[in-house]
Amino acid sequence: MFKKREETTKLAFYLSLTFLILVSAIGGCLVAFFQYYSLKVYPGVYCDSLYLGGLKENEAEMLLKESIEKTEKDGFNFFAETDKGKKEITVQSQLIALGDPDLSRRTVYFDTKETIKRALQFGREGNIFRRVVNVCSALIKHRNVELIFEINNQEISQTIKSSFTDLENPGKNAGFLVSSQGLALSKEENGFILDYELALAQFQKNLKVFKNEKIEVPVIIQVPQITIEESEEVFSSAQEIFKTAPFVLIYQDKKWAISPLEVGGWLELRKGQDNSVVLGINEERVKEFLQNISEKIDINPVPSKLEIKNDRVVEFQISQVGLILDQERSYKSIIKEILNKNKEIFLVVDTVEPLPLMDNIESLGIKELVGEGISDFLGSPKNRKINIKVGSEKLHGVLIKPDEEFSLIKTIGPVNEKAGFLQELVIKGDRTVPEFGGGLCQIGTTMFRLAINAGLPVVERSPHSYRVVYYEPAGTDATIYDPNPDLKFINDTGHHLLLQTKIEGNKLIFRFYGTPDGRKVETSSPKIFNVVNPPAPKFIETTELLFGEKKRIESAHPGADAEFKNIITFPNGITREEIWRSHYRPWPEVWLVGKEIEKTEILEGIGVGTVIPTE
């Protein structure tokens, strides 16, 4: 009996020992496993078909970048086909400016760093049990990390719309025909347009899986909502309004007459709440008219601006109250008065007060130079130089309050012809179109360097997509474009900062004056690494050159990564260390090539599409 108990005890001991050895072995294996993968993506992790398991962060990011560059290498093709013909265009992931790289910008931005960060996070969240379960499950069933990217849908949509609009034949509701003899009703018509939203949705799906194939822009058949038969009752009301014209818009001693022909062009037929046809006034046409009027009324508020003269701060621009036409409220007033056949309509105009300036300029604490930023725009074309001058003058004398967040886009204001800016040409799809904004990145880069050298916290900054000669050394540039990207920083000096700008030869110089708070700034020279040779030349077909003619519009640029360190040391011993990183894609030499203009093919039918009512 005792022998049997002894044997049982020995068996239990050996089983326990075996279990402990097994647990220790498993534990040791797990420790070794997690140590081996401490800086690597765990096994079983994919980004769609791209296997990332076992790769370090830089290795995974490099692999991801290679796949992305293959996907976007030849651009993205869209095609459409209707009974008015067929067309195919190529949209590049980077818009190309003919004369100024400031207008070259990305339409598709791939965030490789965040994608790889999420791949590395897998299996590293939660308690140890949860981590082990997640890692083991990935060995059985692959885990997919989605590619993170942003598409400038508005930019791409505008590009393909402008290219395909001649293939559309929009449907028409019954409406008004306007002539000097009076109003008449026009008959409704069936039609068709293209579904750009569906094409963009397919484009997004393709990018998620690294797919680059032609995307069809499908046809939408439009069926009129309003017929001529159901519009007869409203027609008599429209005729009365037409006969009542002209109407007069009034602001103080200014008057603008709205002729019968203009009023007739504003009138439109709409569906009411009970689905009956009612008389309306076209908002877009009225606001277009009001926009023209606003140029005669609007006065931008003028803030006070200061300048350093003979080591003293002087006010060289005295503030002025501004005026602005309230287009929304004026439009509502126009609707009400015209439909009620009241001939006089009073516009709604608001006053805009500028920011007040302290009575005592000396109390602002503007004592001495606290920072300087310089860039060189040697070799810039004429329009670019003019835009740099206009932009810098708008910034001269700007006062930044303590703790204020400064927005460069907001401070420069509207970038248009009225503000004095000139246009440059940009390739969009198969067309070359003029755009405002050239030269602004010279201002953005100079302001970024100023903020860095002054030790201010920069809260928003975007580098260019590829290296630009105007912004060397690489890594110290900042691109801006209204409304984004923007350059933003905070005045954390505790005192006002006065911005002074000037141009000396080809150098743009920005300076901050204020009260030094004792901070010291150390900025390292940019380190350039991961240099990649430019890809093969890119050829873009265009109808704006003769068939076979070639024109080089962009030089080749090697790709690279750049980073520099900025260390700000405060009097109390606290330091703030910043590492600014920039990634520049290798950029090919780009040529325009004249293509042969094909005769439009007349196709039978428009194919299968979605049926929607005419708006």
C-alpha positions as CSV (number, residue, x, y, z in Angstrom):
1,M,0.0,0.0,0.0
2,F,2.8,2.4,0.9
3,K,4.7,1.3,-2.2
4,K,1.8,2.1,-4.4
5,R,1.4,5.6,-2.8
6,E,5.1,6.1,-3.3
7,E,4.8,5.3,-7.0
8,T,1.8,7.6,-7.3
9,T,3.8,10.4,-5.6
10,K,6.7,9.9,-8.0
11,L,4.4,9.9,-11.0
12,A,2.9,13.2,-9.8
13,F,6.3,14.6,-9.3
14,Y,7.5,13.6,-12.8
15,L,4.3,15.0,-14.4
16,S,4.7,18.3,-12.5
17,L,8.3,18.5,-13.5
18,T,7.5,17.7,-17.1
19,F,4.8,20.4,-17.0
20,L,7.2,22.9,-15.5
21,I,9.8,22.1,-18.1
22,L,7.2,22.4,-20.9
23,V,5.9,25.7,-19.5
24,S,9.5,27.0,-19.1
25,A,10.3,25.9,-22.7
26,I,7.2,27.6,-24.1
27,G,7.8,30.6,-22.0
28,G,11.4,30.7,-23.2
29,C,10.3,30.3,-26.8
30,L,7.8,33.2,-26.3
31,V,10.5,35.4,-24.8
32,A,12.9,34.6,-27.6
33,F,10.1,35.1,-30.2
34,F,9.1,38.5,-28.8
35,Q,12.8,39.6,-28.4
36,Y,13.5,38.6,-32.1
37,Y,10.5,40.5,-33.3
38,S,10.9,43.5,-30.9
39,L,11.7,45.8,-33.8
40,K,10.0,43.9,-36.5
41,V,6.5,43.4,-37.9
42,Y,5.0,40.1,-36.6
43,P,4.5,37.2,-39.0
44,G,1.3,36.9,-40.9
45,V,0.8,40.7,-41.3
46,Y,0.1,41.9,-44.9
47,C,-0.7,45.2,-46.6
48,D,-3.1,43.7,-49.1
49,S,-0.8,41.3,-51.1
50,L,2.4,42.8,-49.7
51,Y,3.9,40.7,-47.0
52,L,5.4,42.7,-44.2
53,G,6.2,40.0,-41.6
54,G,9.7,40.0,-40.2
55,L,10.6,43.4,-41.6
56,K,12.0,46.3,-39.6
57,E,10.3,49.7,-39.9
58,N,12.6,51.1,-42.5
59,E,12.6,47.9,-44.5
60,A,8.8,47.7,-44.5
61,E,8.5,51.3,-45.5
62,M,11.0,50.9,-48.3
63,L,9.1,47.9,-49.7
64,L,5.8,49.8,-49.4
65,K,7.2,52.8,-51.2
66,E,8.5,50.7,-54.1
67,S,5.0,49.1,-54.5
68,I,3.3,52.5,-54.4
69,E,5.8,54.0,-57.0
70,K,5.1,51.1,-59.3
71,T,1.3,51.7,-58.9
72,E,1.5,55.4,-59.7
73,K,4.4,55.3,-62.1
74,D,2.4,55.9,-65.4
75,G,-0.5,57.8,-63.8
76,F,-4.2,56.8,-63.5
77,N,-6.3,56.3,-66.5
78,F,-10.0,57.2,-66.8
79,F,-12.2,56.7,-69.8
80,A,-15.7,57.5,-70.8
81,E,-17.9,56.6,-73.8
82,T,-21.2,58.1,-74.8
83,D,-23.1,58.7,-78.1
84,K,-21.1,61.9,-78.4
85,G,-17.9,60.0,-78.6
86,K,-15.2,58.4,-76.4
87,K,-12.2,59.7,-74.6
88,E,-9.4,58.5,-72.2
89,I,-7.2,60.7,-70.0
90,T,-4.3,60.1,-67.6
91,V,-4.3,61.8,-64.2
92,Q,-1.0,62.0,-62.5
93,S,-0.6,61.7,-58.8
94,Q,1.4,64.9,-59.0
95,L,0.1,68.0,-60.8
96,I,2.9,69.5,-62.9
97,A,3.3,73.3,-63.3
98,L,5.0,74.5,-66.5
99,G,6.8,77.4,-65.0
100,D,6.7,77.3,-61.2
101,P,7.2,74.2,-59.0
102,D,5.1,75.9,-56.3
103,L,2.0,74.9,-58.2
104,S,3.2,71.3,-58.6
105,R,1.3,69.3,-55.9
106,R,0.0,65.9,-55.1
107,T,-3.5,64.7,-56.0
108,V,-2.9,61.4,-54.1
109,Y,-0.8,61.3,-50.9
110,F,0.3,57.9,-49.5
111,D,1.1,57.9,-45.8
112,T,3.6,55.1,-45.7
113,K,4.9,56.0,-42.2
114,E,1.4,55.7,-40.6
115,T,0.7,52.5,-42.6
116,I,3.9,50.8,-41.3
117,K,3.2,52.2,-37.8
118,R,-0.1,50.4,-37.7
119,A,1.6,47.2,-39.0
120,L,4.1,47.4,-36.1
121,Q,1.3,48.0,-33.6
122,F,-0.4,44.7,-34.4
123,G,0.3,42.3,-31.6
124,R,1.6,45.0,-29.3
125,E,-1.6,46.2,-27.7
126,G,-3.5,44.9,-24.7
127,N,-2.2,42.5,-22.0
128,I,0.3,39.7,-22.6
129,F,-2.5,37.1,-23.1
130,R,-4.2,39.3,-25.8
131,R,-0.9,39.9,-27.5
132,V,0.0,36.1,-27.7
133,V,-3.5,35.3,-29.0
134,N,-3.3,38.0,-31.7
135,V,0.2,36.9,-32.8
136,C,-0.8,33.2,-32.9
137,S,-4.0,33.9,-34.8
138,A,-2.1,35.8,-37.5
139,L,-0.1,32.7,-38.2
140,I,-3.3,30.9,-39.0
141,K,-5.3,33.7,-40.6
142,H,-3.4,36.6,-42.2
143,R,-4.0,40.0,-40.8
144,N,-4.3,42.9,-43.3
145,V,-3.3,46.5,-42.6
146,E,-5.0,48.9,-45.0
147,L,-2.9,51.2,-47.0
148,I,-3.4,54.8,-45.7
149,F,-3.8,57.5,-48.3
150,E,-5.6,60.7,-49.1
151,I,-7.1,61.6,-52.4
152,N,-7.8,65.2,-53.4
153,N,-11.2,64.3,-54.7
154,Q,-12.0,67.9,-55.6
155,E,-8.8,68.3,-57.7
156,I,-9.2,65.0,-59.5
157,S,-13.0,65.5,-60.0
158,Q,-12.4,68.9,-61.6
159,T,-9.7,67.5,-63.8
160,I,-11.8,64.6,-65.3
161,K,-14.9,66.8,-65.5
162,S,-13.2,69.4,-67.5
163,S,-11.8,66.7,-69.8
164,F,-15.1,64.8,-70.3
165,T,-17.7,67.5,-70.2
166,D,-17.9,67.6,-74.0
167,L,-19.2,63.9,-73.9
168,E,-22.2,64.9,-71.8
169,N,-25.6,66.0,-73.0
170,P,-27.4,67.1,-69.7
171,G,-31.2,66.6,-69.6
172,K,-33.3,69.6,-69.3
173,N,-36.4,70.4,-67.3
174,A,-39.1,72.6,-68.8
175,G,-38.0,76.2,-68.4
176,F,-38.2,79.7,-69.6
177,L,-37.0,81.1,-72.9
178,V,-36.1,84.8,-72.5
179,S,-36.1,87.4,-75.3
180,S,-36.9,91.0,-75.8
181,Q,-40.4,90.0,-76.9
182,G,-41.1,88.4,-73.5
183,L,-41.1,84.9,-71.8
184,A,-41.9,81.6,-73.4
185,L,-41.9,78.0,-72.0
186,S,-39.3,75.6,-73.3
187,K,-40.0,71.8,-73.6
188,E,-38.2,69.3,-71.3
189,E,-35.5,67.0,-72.8
190,N,-34.0,63.7,-71.8
191,G,-30.2,63.6,-71.5
192,F,-27.2,62.0,-70.0
193,I,-24.2,63.0,-67.8
194,L,-21.2,61.1,-66.3
195,D,-21.0,59.6,-62.8
196,Y,-17.8,61.1,-61.5
197,E,-18.5,60.1,-57.9
198,L,-18.7,56.4,-58.8
199,A,-15.5,56.6,-60.8
200,L,-13.7,58.2,-57.8
201,A,-15.1,55.6,-55.5
202,Q,-13.7,52.9,-57.8
203,F,-10.4,54.7,-57.9
204,Q,-10.2,54.6,-54.1
205,K,-11.0,50.9,-54.1
206,N,-8.2,50.2,-56.6
207,L,-5.6,52.1,-54.6
208,K,-6.3,50.1,-51.4
209,V,-5.1,47.0,-53.2
210,F,-2.3,48.5,-55.2
211,K,-4.3,48.1,-58.4
212,N,-3.9,50.5,-61.3
213,E,-6.3,49.7,-64.1
214,K,-8.4,51.9,-66.4
215,I,-11.5,53.3,-64.6
216,E,-14.7,53.8,-66.5
217,V,-16.7,56.9,-65.8
218,P,-20.2,55.5,-66.2
219,V,-23.2,57.2,-67.8
220,I,-26.2,58.5,-65.9
221,I,-29.3,58.9,-67.9
222,Q,-31.3,62.0,-66.8
223,V,-35.1,62.1,-66.9
224,P,-36.7,65.5,-66.5
225,Q,-38.6,66.2,-63.3
226,I,-40.6,69.1,-64.7
227,T,-42.7,69.0,-67.9
228,I,-44.1,71.8,-69.9
229,E,-47.7,70.6,-69.3
230,E,-47.5,71.0,-65.5
231,S,-45.8,74.5,-65.8
232,E,-48.6,76.4,-67.4
233,E,-50.1,77.8,-64.2
234,V,-46.8,79.1,-62.9
235,F,-46.0,80.7,-66.3
236,S,-48.5,83.5,-65.9
237,S,-46.9,84.6,-62.6
238,A,-43.5,84.6,-64.3
239,Q,-44.8,86.8,-67.0
240,E,-46.1,89.4,-64.5
241,I,-42.7,89.6,-62.8
242,F,-41.0,90.0,-66.2
243,K,-43.4,92.9,-67.1
244,T,-42.7,94.5,-63.7
245,A,-39.0,94.7,-64.3
246,P,-36.6,96.6,-64.1
247,F,-36.0,96.0,-60.4
248,V,-33.4,98.2,-58.6
249,L,-30.8,97.1,-56.0
250,I,-29.9,99.9,-53.6
251,Y,-27.1,100.6,-51.2
252,Q,-26.8,104.1,-50.0
253,D,-26.5,106.3,-53.1
254,K,-25.5,103.4,-55.3
255,K,-28.1,101.7,-57.5
256,W,-28.0,98.7,-59.9
257,A,-30.9,98.1,-62.3
258,I,-32.0,94.5,-63.0
259,S,-33.4,94.5,-66.6
260,P,-36.3,92.3,-67.7
261,L,-33.9,90.1,-69.6
262,E,-31.7,89.6,-66.5
263,V,-34.8,88.9,-64.3
264,G,-36.1,86.5,-66.8
265,G,-32.7,84.7,-66.7
266,W,-33.0,84.4,-62.9
267,L,-36.5,82.8,-62.9
268,E,-36.8,79.1,-62.8
269,L,-39.3,76.3,-62.3
270,R,-38.9,74.1,-59.2
271,K,-40.7,71.2,-57.5
272,G,-42.6,72.3,-54.4
273,Q,-43.2,70.4,-51.2
274,D,-46.4,68.8,-52.6
275,N,-44.5,67.9,-55.8
276,S,-46.3,70.7,-57.7
277,V,-44.3,73.1,-59.9
278,V,-43.5,76.5,-58.3
279,L,-41.7,79.6,-59.3
280,G,-38.2,80.1,-58.0
281,I,-35.1,82.3,-58.4
282,N,-31.8,80.8,-59.4
283,E,-29.4,81.2,-56.5
284,E,-26.2,80.7,-58.5
285,R,-27.1,83.4,-61.1
286,V,-28.2,85.9,-58.5
287,K,-25.1,85.4,-56.4
288,E,-22.9,85.7,-59.5
289,F,-24.6,89.1,-60.0
290,L,-24.0,90.0,-56.4
291,Q,-20.4,89.0,-56.6
292,N,-19.9,91.6,-59.3
293,I,-21.7,94.2,-57.2
294,S,-19.6,93.3,-54.2
295,E,-16.4,94.5,-56.0
296,K,-18.0,98.0,-55.9
297,I,-19.0,97.8,-52.2
298,D,-16.6,95.6,-50.4
299,I,-13.7,97.3,-48.6
300,N,-11.3,94.9,-46.7
301,P,-10.7,96.0,-43.2
302,V,-7.2,97.5,-43.0
303,P,-5.3,96.4,-39.8
304,S,-2.7,98.7,-38.4
305,K,0.8,97.9,-39.6
306,L,4.1,98.8,-38.0
307,E,7.6,99.3,-39.3
308,I,11.1,99.7,-37.8
309,K,12.6,103.1,-38.7
310,N,15.7,104.5,-37.1
311,D,15.5,101.8,-34.4
312,R,12.0,103.0,-33.5
313,V,8.6,101.3,-34.2
314,V,6.3,103.5,-36.2
315,E,2.8,103.0,-37.5
316,F,2.9,103.2,-41.3
317,Q,-0.6,101.9,-42.0
318,I,-3.5,103.2,-39.9
319,S,-6.4,100.8,-39.4
320,Q,-9.6,101.3,-41.4
321,V,-13.1,99.8,-41.0
322,G,-14.1,97.4,-43.8
323,L,-17.4,96.8,-45.6
324,I,-18.8,93.5,-46.9
325,L,-21.9,92.7,-48.9
326,D,-23.9,90.0,-47.1
327,Q,-24.7,87.9,-50.2
328,E,-26.8,85.3,-48.4
329,R,-29.1,87.8,-46.7
330,S,-29.2,90.0,-49.8
331,Y,-30.2,87.0,-51.9
332,K,-33.1,86.2,-49.6
333,S,-34.2,89.8,-49.8
334,I,-34.1,89.7,-53.6
335,I,-36.2,86.5,-53.7
336,K,-38.9,88.0,-51.4
337,E,-39.1,91.4,-53.2
338,I,-39.1,90.1,-56.8
339,L,-41.7,87.4,-56.1
340,N,-43.8,90.1,-54.5
341,K,-43.1,92.4,-57.4
342,N,-41.6,95.2,-55.3
343,K,-39.3,97.2,-57.6
344,E,-36.9,98.5,-55.0
345,I,-34.6,96.1,-53.1
346,F,-32.2,97.2,-50.4
347,L,-28.9,95.2,-50.1
348,V,-27.6,94.1,-46.8
349,V,-24.1,95.4,-46.1
350,D,-22.1,94.7,-42.9
351,T,-19.2,96.6,-41.4
352,V,-16.0,94.8,-40.4
353,E,-13.9,96.2,-37.6
354,P,-10.1,95.7,-37.8
355,L,-8.2,94.4,-34.8
356,P,-7.5,97.4,-32.5
357,L,-3.9,98.5,-31.8
358,M,-2.7,99.6,-28.4
359,D,-2.6,103.3,-27.9
360,N,1.0,103.2,-26.8
361,I,3.1,101.4,-29.4
362,E,6.1,101.3,-27.0
363,S,4.0,99.0,-24.7
364,L,4.0,96.3,-27.3
365,G,7.5,95.2,-26.2
366,I,9.0,95.4,-29.7
367,K,12.7,96.0,-28.8
368,E,15.1,94.0,-31.0
369,L,15.6,91.3,-33.6
370,V,14.6,87.8,-32.3
371,G,14.8,85.8,-35.5
372,E,15.6,85.8,-39.3
373,G,14.7,83.6,-42.2
374,I,16.2,83.8,-45.7
375,S,15.7,82.1,-49.0
376,D,17.0,82.6,-52.5
377,F,14.8,82.7,-55.6
378,L,17.5,83.2,-58.2
379,G,16.4,82.0,-61.7
380,S,12.7,82.6,-61.0
381,P,10.5,83.6,-64.0
382,K,9.0,87.1,-64.1
383,N,5.5,86.1,-62.8
384,R,7.0,84.2,-59.9
385,K,9.1,87.2,-58.9
386,I,6.1,89.4,-59.0
387,N,4.0,87.0,-56.8
388,I,6.8,86.8,-54.3
389,K,6.9,90.6,-54.1
390,V,3.1,90.9,-53.7
391,G,3.0,88.2,-51.1
392,S,5.9,89.5,-49.0
393,E,4.4,93.0,-49.0
394,K,1.1,91.7,-47.6
395,L,3.1,90.3,-44.6
396,H,5.3,93.4,-44.0
397,G,4.2,95.0,-40.7
398,V,2.0,92.2,-39.5
399,L,1.8,92.1,-35.7
400,I,1.4,88.7,-33.9
401,K,0.0,88.8,-30.4
402,P,1.3,86.6,-27.5
403,D,0.0,83.0,-27.7
404,E,-1.6,83.7,-31.1
405,E,-1.6,80.9,-33.7
406,F,-0.3,82.4,-36.9
407,S,-1.7,81.0,-40.2
408,L,0.3,82.0,-43.3
409,I,-2.6,81.2,-45.7
410,K,-5.0,83.3,-43.6
411,T,-2.6,86.2,-43.3
412,I,-1.8,86.5,-47.0
413,G,-5.5,86.5,-47.8
414,P,-7.1,85.8,-51.2
415,V,-4.7,84.8,-53.9
416,N,-6.3,86.2,-57.1
417,E,-6.0,88.9,-59.7
418,K,-7.6,91.5,-57.5
419,A,-4.9,91.0,-54.9
420,G,-2.2,91.5,-57.5
421,F,-1.1,88.0,-58.1
422,L,-0.3,86.5,-61.5
423,Q,-1.1,83.1,-63.0
424,E,1.0,80.2,-64.1
425,L,0.2,77.1,-66.2
426,V,-0.6,73.7,-64.7
427,I,-1.2,70.4,-66.5
428,K,-4.4,68.8,-65.5
429,G,-5.3,65.6,-67.3
430,D,-4.9,66.4,-71.0
431,R,-5.3,70.1,-70.6
432,T,-3.1,73.0,-69.5
433,V,-4.9,75.6,-67.3
434,P,-3.9,78.8,-65.6
435,E,-3.8,79.0,-61.8
436,F,-2.9,81.5,-59.1
437,G,-0.4,80.6,-56.4
438,G,3.0,80.6,-58.0
439,G,5.8,81.8,-55.7
440,L,3.9,81.4,-52.5
441,C,6.1,78.4,-51.4
442,Q,9.1,80.8,-51.4
443,I,7.2,82.8,-48.8
444,G,6.2,79.6,-47.0
445,T,9.8,78.3,-46.9
446,T,11.2,81.7,-45.7
447,M,8.5,81.9,-43.0
448,F,9.3,78.3,-41.9
449,R,13.0,79.1,-41.6
450,L,12.1,82.3,-39.6
451,A,9.9,80.4,-37.1
452,I,12.6,77.7,-36.7
453,N,15.4,80.2,-36.2
454,A,13.3,82.1,-33.6
455,G,12.5,78.9,-31.7
456,L,8.8,79.1,-32.2
457,P,6.6,75.9,-32.0
458,V,5.6,75.1,-35.6
459,V,2.3,73.2,-35.5
460,E,1.7,72.6,-39.2
461,R,4.2,72.3,-42.0
462,S,4.4,70.2,-45.2
463,P,7.5,69.7,-47.3
464,H,7.4,69.6,-51.1
465,S,6.9,66.3,-52.9
466,Y,10.3,66.6,-54.6
467,R,13.4,68.7,-54.2
468,V,13.2,72.2,-55.7
469,V,16.3,74.3,-56.4
470,Y,14.8,77.4,-54.8
471,Y,14.6,75.7,-51.4
472,E,18.0,74.1,-50.9
473,P,19.3,72.9,-48.6
474,A,16.7,70.1,-48.7
475,G,14.6,69.6,-45.7
476,T,14.1,73.3,-44.8
477,D,11.3,74.0,-47.1
478,A,7.5,74.4,-46.6
479,T,4.8,74.2,-49.3
480,I,1.6,76.2,-49.0
481,Y,-1.5,76.3,-51.2
482,D,-4.9,77.8,-50.4
483,P,-6.8,76.4,-48.5
484,N,-4.2,73.7,-47.5
485,P,-1.5,72.8,-46.8
486,D,-0.8,75.8,-44.6
487,L,2.1,76.8,-42.4
488,K,1.2,77.5,-38.8
489,F,3.1,78.4,-35.6
490,I,2.5,79.8,-32.2
491,N,4.0,83.0,-30.7
492,D,5.0,81.6,-27.3
493,T,7.5,84.4,-26.5
494,G,5.0,86.1,-24.1
495,H,5.3,89.3,-26.1
496,H,4.2,90.7,-29.5
497,L,6.2,89.9,-32.6
498,L,6.5,92.3,-35.5
499,L,7.2,90.8,-38.9
500,Q,9.3,92.8,-41.3
501,T,9.9,91.6,-44.9
502,K,12.2,92.8,-47.7
503,I,13.8,91.7,-50.9
504,E,17.5,92.2,-51.6
505,G,18.4,91.2,-55.1
506,N,17.2,87.5,-55.3
507,K,17.0,87.0,-51.6
508,L,13.8,87.1,-49.6
509,I,14.4,88.1,-46.0
510,F,11.9,87.9,-43.1
511,R,12.6,89.2,-39.6
512,F,10.9,89.1,-36.3
513,Y,11.3,91.9,-33.8
514,G,10.1,91.6,-30.2
515,T,11.4,91.0,-26.7
516,P,14.0,88.3,-26.4
517,D,13.1,85.9,-23.6
518,G,16.5,84.3,-23.3
519,R,15.9,81.2,-25.3
520,K,18.8,79.8,-27.4
521,V,18.3,78.0,-30.6
522,E,20.7,75.4,-32.1
523,T,19.8,74.2,-35.6
524,S,21.8,71.4,-37.2
525,S,22.6,71.3,-40.9
526,P,20.2,69.0,-42.8
527,K,21.3,65.4,-43.2
528,I,20.6,64.0,-46.7
529,F,20.3,60.2,-47.1
530,N,18.5,57.5,-49.0
531,V,19.3,59.2,-52.3
532,V,17.5,57.6,-55.2
533,N,18.2,58.2,-58.9
534,P,15.4,59.8,-61.0
535,P,13.2,57.4,-62.9
536,A,13.0,57.3,-66.7
537,P,11.7,60.4,-68.5
538,K,7.9,60.9,-68.5
539,F,6.1,61.8,-71.7
540,I,2.7,63.5,-71.5
541,E,0.6,63.7,-74.7
542,T,-1.1,67.0,-75.4
543,T,-3.1,68.5,-78.2
544,E,-1.6,71.9,-77.4
545,L,1.6,71.0,-79.4
546,L,1.9,70.0,-83.0
547,F,1.9,66.3,-83.7
548,G,5.3,64.9,-82.8
549,E,6.6,68.2,-81.3
550,K,8.3,67.9,-77.9
551,K,8.9,70.4,-75.1
552,R,10.7,69.7,-71.8
553,I,8.8,71.2,-68.9
554,E,10.5,69.6,-65.9
555,S,14.1,68.6,-65.0
556,A,14.9,65.4,-63.3
557,H,15.3,65.4,-59.5
558,P,16.8,62.6,-57.4
559,G,14.7,61.3,-54.5
560,A,16.0,61.6,-50.9
561,D,15.2,61.8,-47.3
562,A,16.3,64.7,-45.2
563,E,16.2,65.6,-41.5
564,F,17.6,68.3,-39.2
565,K,17.4,68.8,-35.5
566,N,16.3,72.0,-33.8
567,I,17.1,72.4,-30.0
568,I,15.5,75.2,-28.1
569,T,17.0,75.9,-24.6
570,F,15.0,78.2,-22.3
571,P,16.5,80.2,-19.4
572,N,15.0,77.8,-16.8
573,G,17.0,75.0,-18.3
574,I,14.1,73.3,-20.0
575,T,14.9,72.1,-23.6
576,R,12.6,71.4,-26.5
577,E,14.1,69.1,-29.1
578,E,12.5,68.9,-32.6
579,I,13.5,66.6,-35.5
580,W,12.1,67.8,-38.8
581,R,11.9,65.0,-41.5
582,S,11.2,65.4,-45.2
583,H,10.7,62.7,-47.9
584,Y,11.3,63.7,-51.5
585,R,10.2,61.4,-54.3
586,P,12.5,60.8,-57.3
587,W,11.1,63.0,-60.0
588,P,11.6,62.2,-63.7
589,E,12.4,64.6,-66.5
590,V,8.9,65.5,-68.0
591,W,8.2,66.2,-71.6
592,L,5.1,67.4,-73.4
593,V,4.5,65.5,-76.7
594,G,2.1,66.6,-79.3
595,K,-0.4,63.9,-80.2
596,E,-2.5,63.4,-83.3
597,I,-6.1,64.6,-82.9
598,E,-8.4,61.8,-83.7
599,K,-11.8,62.2,-85.3
600,T,-14.6,61.8,-82.8
601,E,-16.2,58.4,-83.2
602,I,-20.0,58.5,-83.2
603,L,-21.1,55.5,-81.2
604,E,-24.5,53.8,-81.3
605,G,-26.3,54.2,-77.9
606,I,-24.8,55.3,-74.6
607,G,-24.7,52.0,-72.9
608,V,-26.2,50.9,-69.6
609,G,-26.3,53.5,-66.9
610,T,-28.1,54.7,-63.8
611,V,-31.4,56.6,-64.4
612,I,-31.8,59.8,-62.4
613,P,-34.0,62.8,-62.7
614,T,-32.8,66.1,-64.1
615,E,-31.9,68.5,-61.4
